[in-house]
Amino acid sequence: MNPYTDIADLIATLELEIQTLTNTIHTLKQEPKSFNEQVILKYIDTASTGKTKDYVRSLGVKSDKGSLFSSGEVSKLIKNGADDISPELLAIARDVVNMKKTKR
C-alpha cells in the first residue's frame, strides 16, 4: 500500500487502483484484433517467450525473414511494439516482463 496523508487520500488512492485494475481486466477480456495481439496475449497468459514461440510455431507462422519464429522475436515485439497492438495490451505485457525481472 502506498503512503497516504489522511483517510480521504487513502480512499482516493484505493479508488484509483480499482479503476486501474478494472481497465486492465477490460483490456484482457477483449478479443485480439490482430495476430500480433494474439501473440502478446499468449505471452501474458504464459509469461514465457519460449512457450509463446512454441505457440506461434504450432500455428505454422514463420518470422518476417521466413525462418521459424523465435523467442527473441517475441521479446522484440514486446519491447518495440507494433502498430496493430493496443497500447494498453502492450503495457500489460511489459508489466509481466518487469514482474519476471523483479522475481529473480
C-alpha positions, 0 to 999 in steps of 0.5 A, a space after each residue: 500500500 502506498 503512503 497516504 496523508 489522511 483517510 480521504 487520500 487513502 480512499 482516493 488512492 484505493 479508488 484509483 487502483 480499482 479503476 486501474 485494475 478494472 481497465 486492465 481486466 477490460 483490456 484482457 477480456 477483449 478479443 485480439 484484433 490482430 495476430 500480433 495481439 494474439 501473440 502478446 496475449 499468449 505471452 501474458 497468459 504464459 509469461 514465457 517467450 519460449 512457450 509463446 514461440 512454441 505457440 506461434 510455431 504450432 500455428 505454422 507462422 514463420 518470422 518476417 525473414 521466413 525462418 521459424 519464429 523465435 523467442 527473441 522475436 517475441 521479446 522484440 515485439 514486446 519491447 518495440 511494439 507494433 502498430 496493430 497492438 493496443 497500447 494498453 495490451 502492450 503495457 500489460 505485457 511489459 508489466 509481466 516482463 518487469 514482474 519476471 525481472 523483479 522475481 529473480 
